[in-house]
Amino acid sequence: MSSRYCIDTIGERSLVPGLPSWRQWLALGVRKAARDARAAVLRLELWAERHDERRRLLAMDARMRHDIGLSDADVWAEARKPFRRA
């Protein structure tokens, strides 16, 4: 049974000349979703790294902070920042 509305024929070519077929649109959507998911994971990793660095900075004693040129006020200002701020 051959029909011009069969899903196989619709998927192979675009219904509108110059536009991608639905299979191509789906592939584009999947790739975009994968990029967005990767970007979200990278953002979460960055936030976790900032949080850990600020906690380690707070854990340093005064001598160590002095060695790297930070005052107590500098440390507290950095540690009070939310994890999402650079």
Secondary structure as UniProt FT lines:
FT   TURN            4..5
FT   HELIX           7..12
FT   TURN            17..18
FT   HELIX           22..59
FT   HELIX           62..67
FT   TURN            68..69
FT   HELIX           72..80
FT   TURN            83..84
//
